[in-house]
Amino acid sequence: MIIDGKKVAADIRNKIKSQLGHFPNTKITLATVIVGNNPAGQLYVGMKHREANAAGIHSKHIDLDENISQRDLEEQISLLADDDDVHGILVQLPLPKHLNKERMLSKIPSYKDVDGLTDVNMGRLLQGHKQLVPCTPLGVIRLIEAYNIETSGRNAVVVGRSSLVGLPQMLLLSEKGADATVTLAHSRTNDLAEVCKNADILVAAVGVPAIIKADFVKPGAMVFDVGVSRVDDKIQGDVDCDAVSKIAGGITPMPGGTGPMTVACLLENTILAATLQDVLPRSH
Ligand code: NAP
């Protein structure tokens, strides 16, 4: 089974569009920020704007100089934080090396943090009362829901432990309601193949092309490929898709799997951020 992220993402976008249709006088705005000349970042942000606009969400973009100081960056973020017409703030990562990501994130109010990366939103997720959570792991959860994939009591393995993907993925899969038993693997994991083979649900968020081979995968497992690498000018995931798709019960394609879901969940988070700011009704 191909787990079609493009289709599920389009369903989410259309649902948001029709929800926003009930509030024609309410303008929801997502602000994005890129620091420096980052072609990949520009591409991703361009896509986020196009999808936001297609869903009826307005967007504004700020390009900041590569050499901006920490203080000036924080000032720019504070301006967006104080702007009542901006409901979501996304700063495209990574930042240039001289800038401190944590200090920058601390300037984003938790209720505008559509990437779910601030300490408050991470803490909420950890404590079991999540609000805004990181878009990529949320996208995997939305795919699991859309395809009615059972998680309760199942073994899940997440490969990669970043705060952007792997760690929140582990928390979302193991929280009450999802109830999977989760193993978090990383670069120091012994015998990754053996660990992955235990997975009914396998999420690969590494960034090493085709690291997940056919002999890593339990027959019938659901495989979510998050990693993105460029090999000979082609996009390659973490999963050796041709070989693994012969064994897995379901697999996300790359591209067309987790990528579109990340963008769809950004839109979903922007709507949630607007409700947290009482710009949209809470029941919405
Ligand atoms: P990251 O911060 O570099 O984290 C990578 C993780 O992979 C680390 O935890 C690292 O372990 C682990 N790792 C590295 N080599 C490994 C190996 N040989 N065996 C097992 N684990 C290994 O990256 P990230 O931000 O989480 O992103 C991961 C990938 O997902 C990247 O390719 C990124 O481009 C992609 N991504 C895709 C989407 C999407 O929408 N599809 C969204 C975000 C990111 P250590 O902690 O031990 O170093």
Residues whose N, C-alpha, C, O or C-beta is under 5 A from the ligand:
A	BS01	NAP	T136 G160 R161 S162 L164 V165 G166 A185 H186 S187 R188 A205 V206 G207 V226 G227 V228 S229 T258 G259 T262
